[in-house]
């Protein structure tokens, strides 16, 4: 659904707000909010592998008011909520992924120029 767009736009189709069915019908249509953590993990993996082409990754959601900070804030919140349910393999892999946004040039606080680093990166 539209409210979960920041959690999974690269890994699952998103219904526009005006196309969302009544909440009563969600379970029969397979709609889940928040989305299953596997969809958010796939989304995080896709963003991590973007290799600097973040502009095109975020361009598709800018019109919805979703930016870098909102995306990663919602993803980190979702990971925190579900951490104990993640497999040890996934828990071990996450610190090696490039999932921490870092500004590369300050442009009045805009997040137009950033890169993703892994939490264990030694780069400063």
Buried (B, 14 or more C-beta within 10 A) or exposed (E): BEEBBBBBBBBBEBBEEEEBEEEEEBEEEEBEEBBEBEBBBBBBBBBBEBEEEBEEBBEEBEEBEBBBEBBBEBBEEBBEEBEEEBEEEBEEEBEEBBBBBEBEEEEEEEBBEBBBBBEEEEEE
